[in-house]
Amino acid sequence: MRISLSTRLLHFCMVFIVAYQMISSLLMTVPEPGKLTGIDTTLFYLHVTVFGWAAVIVGGVYAMSRFYEANAWGRLVPWFSKKYLQLFFKSAKKEVPGIFSGHLAPPEDKGALAGAVHGIGFILLLCLGLSGLYVLLGLRSDGTMSEDVLTLLSMHEICGIIVWAFLAAHILMTLYHLILGQRRILDIFQRGRIPWN
């Protein structure tokens, strides 16, 4: 499977950023009005500023980079196109029974089912990043928040829980590929001379 350097770098950045965001979310607390000091609030500000903006930028660059591939968006988000939805159902009908019998489609096939699953993860991360960005921009200097910002903060937290479940499922599925001997699933981590695109 040939994976471009740009795709590899974007994935590494996304893995690093998301890992920091998810781990820091367990350790930090949202600052209370008038209490903006301490390690927990420092983690909060790193979470929403440095890594929050990095997540929005990397997610945006990744989204834009998919536009140059003719079928990339249809494969990642098939829900709004009859053509790609049919490909998704055809792929699911073919591949889902194999999941339970130990016959997974090779990762280099780039099937519609795997694409749609990755698309769901990408949409989840976009929702997480955009709701987090809204909270960042709506957070007042004294730490208070308006009702709309509190609503988006709740949505952000719910998306975070779903992303935890998605990450766990993603890791388990990767391990399943490895147990079945499909080492090509790790091509994203392999070094070598790969052209930029």
PyMOL commands that set and color helices and strands:
alter all, ss='L'
color gray80, all
select helices_A, chain A and resi 5-27+39-68+72-76+78-80+82-101+107-109+112-138+147-179+183-189
alter helices_A, ss='H'
color red, helices_A
deselect
rebuild
show_as cartoon
